[in-house]
Amino acid sequence: MSNENLRDTIAPKSDQLNADDLLVGPITVQITGVTRGNSEQPISVHITGGYQPYKPCKSMRRVMISVWGDNGADWVGKAMTLYCDKSVKFGGVMVGGIRISHMSGIENNVSLMLTTTRSKRSEYVVKPIPVPSEPDMLNSLKYAAAKGSDELMRFFSELPKTREKKETWEAHGEALKKTAAEADAANGEPNAP
């Protein structure tokens, strides 16, 4: 067990991603599936990274539908950055909530007017997820590979699907897998050859 990332030690016991999960910082995840829920939480957005499903509030569902359309199957493979907005109120008390700051599939900022209280609307802006350039992507992949196979695959799966990602993997994938296998062996991981 590594002491490098202690995020799992503060994870709430829940069947969904919570704002508290994001107190240490935002996460960028890729959508792996969307399922219907109940009347209180109508959809569950299944995401990469080992996180519980994201069950977006009505405002964030409006954002997702405005940007990606109303067919949840079309959302699979898309990426978004989620963060904890500490100013979110419930019952007049600031409790914090999960908001989307960046989304894939857009080239420019998207501005929407969302209802914030019964009689008030405010502008909400979502930014495009920046696609890393090949040198940045390669350096990030090398860093992940140095931590082992699991970290390399997790990081790679969370990158948006782009031509640069494919070309970087085609050119450097074998070397990255070798580096990851060496890290696994050094750490006594079961993925080691």
Number of C-alpha atoms within 10 A of each C-alpha: 6 6 6 6 8 10 12 8 7 11 14 13 9 9 11 17 22 21 20 18 21 18 15 11 10 17 14 20 24 24 21 16 17 20 13 11 12 8 7 9 12 14 20 19 22 22 24 19 15 9 15 18 22 19 23 22 15 15 15 16 16 16 23 19 14 12 17 17 13 13 10 17 13 13 22 16 19 19 24 24 19 20 23 22 17 15 11 16 14 10 6 7 9 12 14 18 19 23 21 23 18 21 27 21 15 15 11 10 13 16 12 16 13 17 14 14 9 6 6 9 12 11 10 17 15 21 18 18 21 12 15 15 11 15 11 11 18 20 11 16 24 19 17 21 26 20 19 25 24 16 17 21 15 14 18 18 15 19 19 23 16 11 10 17 18 11 12 17 18 10 11 13 16 11 13 22 19 17 21 27 23 21 19 21 15 12 14 10 15 10 14 16 9
